[in-house]
Amino acid sequence: MNQRNATLDDANRRLQDRLMHVSRLAAVGEMAAGVAHELNQPLAAVANYAQACERLLGLPDPDLEEIRDALRQITAQAVRAGDIISRLRGLTRPRDSLGELTDVNALIRELADLIESDARVHESTCRFELTEGLNPLTLDRAQIQQVVFALVRNALEALDECPLGVPREVVIATTRAADGDVLIEVRDSGPGISPDIAQRLFDPFCTTKAAGTGLGLASSRTIARSYGGTLEHRPNLPSGACFVLRLPSPARR
């Protein structure tokens, strides 16, 4: 019987990992417009500098220093594009480790370019309020980035419902709780979540999106609980929603 239970537990864990991976891929797919915009900028710059090099080399007396500067810019923009792709790969890779000692603020800063680009697509602004001196935590970086990413995506889509002229802002904040736990908050200035939806918010397949999977918040809460943490929702005053991810300090785990 014990062997059978162990086999079932192992199968359930594998299924859970697959569902989380699907949720992560769906989130990245939903922000495809933001990703395309973010990649288009360095690629367009590479093309422009390459054309400038060709033009300069066609002159009777080309300025070699100017050409070298253009080539350096091409290198820098190519590296920037590579970094964007690397961050995306990090978000979509399956879990393959038990975690590493992590600075939560650094983990969030790695997402900043992608988040800000997606915010521009949604005609919204994004603000980071990161408290220094947080306890380092042993985490699977990709998993926690997946949670933050999913919460920001939901916030941006909620802001799409705001009337014209109403400020649209998402705030990503980190704080240290009195017991040493690390709190990550994602707040928006949108219309908020209706009480009937709020009761089922974290249920699998509960979604208000026409093409949503309904797995984002459910898998995000599962990830939080796997670290002994929590993921909760509360209204954001005066308007909007606030999601709080609590990750326990090493002393409490």
Buried (B, 14 or more C-beta within 10 A) or exposed (E): EEEEEEEEEEEEEEEBEEBBBEBBBBBBEBBEEBBEBBBEBBEEBBEBBBEBBEEBEEEEEEEEEEBEBBBEBBEEBBEBBEEBEEBBEBBBEEBEEEBEEBBBBEBBEBBBBBBBBBBBBBEBBBEBEBEEEBBBBEBBBBBBBBBBBBBBBBBBBBBEEBEEEEEBBBBBBBBBEEEEBBBBBBBBBBBBBEEEEBEEBBEBEBBEEEEBBBBBBBBBBBBBEEBEBBBEBEEBEEBBBBBBBBBBBEEEE
